[in-house]
Amino acid sequence: MPKYIVVTGGVLSGLGKGIVTSSIGLLLKSRGYSITAIKIDPYLNCDAGTMNPFQHGEVFVLEDGGEVDLDLGNYERFLDINLSRDNNITTGKAYRSVIERERRGDYLGKTVQIVPHVTDEIKGWIREVAVKSGVDICVVEIGGTVGDIESMPFLEAVRQLRLEEGKENVLFIHTTLVPIMKVVGEQKTKPTQHSVKELRAIGISPDIIVARSPRPLNEEVKGKISLFCNVPVHAVFSSPDVECIYEVPLVLEKQDITRCILNNLALPYSEGNLEEWVRFVEKTKNGTKPLNIAMVGKYTSLGDSYISILEAFRHAAAELDAKVKVTWIEAENLKGEEEFRTTDAILVPGGFGERGAEGKIRAIEYARDNGIPFLGICFGFQLAVVEYGRHVLGLDCNTTEVDEHTPHPIVTILPEQREIEQMGGTMRLGAEPVVVKKGTTAYGLYKKEKILERHRHRYEVNPEYIDKLEGAGLVFSGIAEDKIRMEILELPGHPYFVASQFHPEFKSHPLKPAPLFYGFIKAAVEKKYGQ
Ligand code: GLN
């Protein structure tokens, strides 16, 4: 039977709970335990697909097409596993399932209530994911902050889970904030005390506390947290600010958190092997070749809205001794070439709708004309086709997403998308096979003919224009198995002009950078620093 580790958060959101959860998973995995991770999001949306990335961060896409919270991206990157849509539970999903049961008559005669019906649903869901994945340990992260109305049913469910599974099978880790008051420089424990009090009022006593703080906690502060929060002092850990998120597991490992966790779960302890990870962290920190990459997008003010792309940069840069600095360019305000004066490479990420599209096209044109390494993703791929159609083929063309009545719809809606009216979960989603053409840049990077990459789109290159585009020199080096959908494009003779209909960033891992990102960073390094 699997064991469970439940991670809650106190004081405020954005503490990096997802990174702590992923780090704990990695440390346990390094001891040979098999791990899965569940993220609970206490909002009423059934999934993250309909949520604005500007408010909530990126929508991460899984192999099975699940559109999920970005923390699942962190779990996949740290743990090197593939999760499924069921690993993200939202209030919307839990309630929908209960209401469907009620309509079916499953509860006939009963009054359907949050306790026990919704809480049973949540527990059942957690257990099913854990058992189905066949793992030793299932880590469950509860989003939001303890004390929110929204998270109550989930906290109640995990309280019951501990009661039913037993103390040695369910462990509670609470992450909090220990701020430092500037004037006196003192680490303050009161917010932690209050959030633990809140948790205990619900019936949950944390076994371990992980305190986020600008600096490591001093012993006196640890003692105070221990005393007031009823946690042994050796179970209070610090997670100070670090330069790179991949250091967090190493910081926790140094404090012997793994031993504490395994003791609590009555599981045998062994030394872990983190050598490869340590080497990767060193490489990400010590890159000697700075690169300035311009990201031309719409949600540029929130780094989290492109988190997988930023991580993919790091994975590739680590292999190539590079250090990436990203300059955000708001596509809508893109003025002209002067914005790219210090740019070594340009990335145009995925996106939706008209706003900023012309600015993105201008950036692509600049990259193509000036031999600047360019990577286009999804919408960036589609706009690269529009750019080529306009400036090389001389067509007055567009994507119908931006202009429905364009005389040349060079990018158009997928046939199976035409009749769809519902927005949630209806795009072409998830991993689909792509056939890579031998002898191309893409083939040189993937080194195989058949790849599986993740998609999230409604539009595609209009098959009627493919011959014309190829006739004018554009190469479609990746094509879907149906031979109709274009998946990768590239421009021979250019240092690196590559774009993909799929999102390579979702499958990039530390130690295993996404090939198209690797090629992109490599081209930028070579252009700037020579071979
Ligand atoms: N808006 C485009 C489409 O729906 C691209 C989507 C994306 O970039 N993820 O096809």
Residues whose N, C-alpha, C, O or C-beta is under 5 A from the ligand:
A	BS01	LIG	G350 G351 F352 G353 I377 C378 F379 R456 H457 R458 Y459
